[in-house]
Amino acid sequence: MIRVVVTGSECTGKTTLASALAEHFDTVWVPEFVRMFVEEKGAAPELADVEAIARGQMALEDQIAPEASGLLIQDTDLLSTVIYSRHYYGDWPAWIEDELRTRAGDLYLLAGIDVPWVPDGDQRDRGDRRTEMQELFRAALSERGYRWVAVSGPPAQRIETAISAIEDLLSE
């Protein structure tokens, strides 16, 4: 199974891109579990929620993966859980980093912050810190040696860049 993960700071069009890529490649995509978690909780997550969020994300990936056509598109993964937990709380359960090593994507698409930020209650709260968050993602991808491509510009350009990167991966 080839995993492509759309990642990056909040409100960068990740869900829109993941959905479009799944449609283009005639496969399925895994939504961001934390969004469902926050909606159900009715409040912003806390450090005590990080483990449940990580386990929920993994379970969702495992539930949807068998439906994929050999290519699974993910609207986030455990890397986001680690980055946000470290940023918000200064801590995260160590086992998540271990799981990330075994579940890492084959390609990460880093969605750019060149789209308007839209507040979303408990889900999005730091529009003024998008540049900082984006750099945390960029650094985390690079430090781990993950294969990644920056995806920015208008929607059509983002999709074209992402499709090209995925096709390059699939042709190897």
PAZA-812576 format. One record per residue (C-alpha): x, y, z. Coordinates in steps of 0.5 Angstrom, whole numbers, plus 500, padded with zeros to 3 digits. Each point is the difference from the previous one (the first is absolute). Layout:
<sites>
+-----+-----+-----+
:   x :   y :   z :
+-----+-----+-----+
:   X :   Y :   Z :
...
+-----+-----+-----+
</sites>
This chain:
<sites>
+-----+-----+-----+
:   x :   y :   z :
+-----+-----+-----+
: 500 : 500 : 500 :
: 503 : 507 : 498 :
: 498 : 505 : 505 :
: 500 : 508 : 498 :
: 499 : 504 : 506 :
: 497 : 508 : 499 :
: 503 : 503 : 506 :
: 501 : 508 : 502 :
: 498 : 505 : 504 :
: 492 : 501 : 502 :
: 496 : 503 : 494 :
: 504 : 498 : 494 :
: 495 : 496 : 496 :
: 503 : 494 : 502 :
: 493 : 496 : 500 :
: 498 : 503 : 493 :
: 506 : 498 : 497 :
: 500 : 493 : 504 :
: 493 : 499 : 497 :
: 502 : 502 : 493 :
: 506 : 496 : 500 :
: 496 : 494 : 502 :
: 495 : 501 : 494 :
: 505 : 501 : 495 :
: 504 : 494 : 502 :
: 493 : 496 : 501 :
: 502 : 498 : 507 :
: 497 : 502 : 507 :
: 503 : 505 : 505 :
: 501 : 500 : 507 :
: 497 : 506 : 504 :
: 503 : 504 : 506 :
: 497 : 496 : 506 :
: 502 : 506 : 505 :
: 494 : 504 : 496 :
: 495 : 495 : 502 :
: 503 : 499 : 507 :
: 499 : 508 : 501 :
: 493 : 500 : 497 :
: 498 : 494 : 505 :
: 504 : 503 : 506 :
: 497 : 507 : 499 :
: 507 : 503 : 502 :
: 507 : 501 : 498 :
: 504 : 494 : 501 :
: 505 : 500 : 506 :
: 506 : 496 : 502 :
: 496 : 494 : 503 :
: 497 : 500 : 493 :
: 506 : 499 : 496 :
: 500 : 492 : 501 :
: 493 : 499 : 498 :
: 501 : 505 : 494 :
: 506 : 496 : 498 :
: 496 : 493 : 501 :
: 494 : 502 : 496 :
: 504 : 503 : 494 :
: 504 : 493 : 500 :
: 493 : 496 : 500 :
: 497 : 505 : 495 :
: 506 : 498 : 495 :
: 500 : 493 : 502 :
: 492 : 500 : 498 :
: 500 : 503 : 494 :
: 507 : 498 : 497 :
: 497 : 493 : 497 :
: 495 : 504 : 496 :
: 506 : 503 : 496 :
: 502 : 498 : 493 :
: 508 : 500 : 503 :
: 500 : 507 : 501 :
: 498 : 503 : 506 :
: 499 : 508 : 501 :
: 500 : 502 : 507 :
: 498 : 507 : 503 :
: 505 : 500 : 505 :
: 503 : 495 : 504 :
: 504 : 499 : 507 :
: 505 : 505 : 498 :
: 495 : 505 : 501 :
: 498 : 498 : 506 :
: 507 : 500 : 503 :
: 502 : 507 : 497 :
: 493 : 503 : 503 :
: 501 : 496 : 507 :
: 507 : 503 : 500 :
: 498 : 507 : 498 :
: 494 : 501 : 505 :
: 502 : 495 : 506 :
: 507 : 500 : 499 :
: 500 : 492 : 501 :
: 497 : 494 : 496 :
: 499 : 492 : 502 :
: 507 : 497 : 497 :
: 496 : 494 : 497 :
: 497 : 505 : 495 :
: 507 : 502 : 497 :
: 502 : 492 : 500 :
: 493 : 499 : 496 :
: 502 : 505 : 496 :
: 506 : 497 : 497 :
: 497 : 494 : 498 :
: 494 : 503 : 497 :
: 503 : 506 : 497 :
: 497 : 502 : 493 :
: 504 : 499 : 494 :
: 499 : 507 : 497 :
: 498 : 506 : 504 :
: 497 : 506 : 497 :
: 501 : 506 : 504 :
: 494 : 505 : 499 :
: 502 : 507 : 499 :
: 497 : 506 : 505 :
: 499 : 504 : 493 :
: 492 : 499 : 501 :
: 496 : 504 : 505 :
: 499 : 498 : 507 :
: 493 : 499 : 502 :
: 499 : 499 : 508 :
: 496 : 494 : 502 :
: 498 : 500 : 507 :
: 504 : 495 : 504 :
: 504 : 497 : 494 :
: 504 : 506 : 498 :
: 502 : 505 : 504 :
: 507 : 503 : 498 :
: 499 : 503 : 494 :
: 506 : 505 : 502 :
: 505 : 494 : 501 :
: 499 : 497 : 493 :
: 507 : 501 : 498 :
: 503 : 498 : 506 :
: 496 : 493 : 500 :
: 502 : 499 : 492 :
: 507 : 501 : 502 :
: 499 : 494 : 506 :
: 497 : 496 : 494 :
: 505 : 501 : 495 :
: 506 : 499 : 506 :
: 496 : 494 : 502 :
: 500 : 497 : 493 :
: 507 : 502 : 499 :
: 503 : 497 : 506 :
: 497 : 493 : 499 :
: 502 : 500 : 493 :
: 493 : 499 : 497 :
: 499 : 501 : 493 :
: 496 : 506 : 499 :
: 497 : 505 : 495 :
: 498 : 507 : 502 :
: 493 : 502 : 497 :
: 498 : 507 : 499 :
: 496 : 505 : 495 :
: 493 : 500 : 498 :
: 496 : 493 : 500 :
: 502 : 498 : 493 :
: 507 : 501 : 501 :
: 500 : 496 : 507 :
: 496 : 494 : 497 :
: 505 : 500 : 494 :
: 506 : 500 : 504 :
: 498 : 495 : 505 :
: 498 : 495 : 494 :
: 506 : 501 : 497 :
: 504 : 498 : 506 :
: 495 : 494 : 501 :
: 501 : 498 : 493 :
: 508 : 500 : 501 :
: 499 : 496 : 506 :
: 496 : 495 : 497 :
: 505 : 500 : 494 :
: 506 : 497 : 504 :
+-----+-----+-----+
</sites>
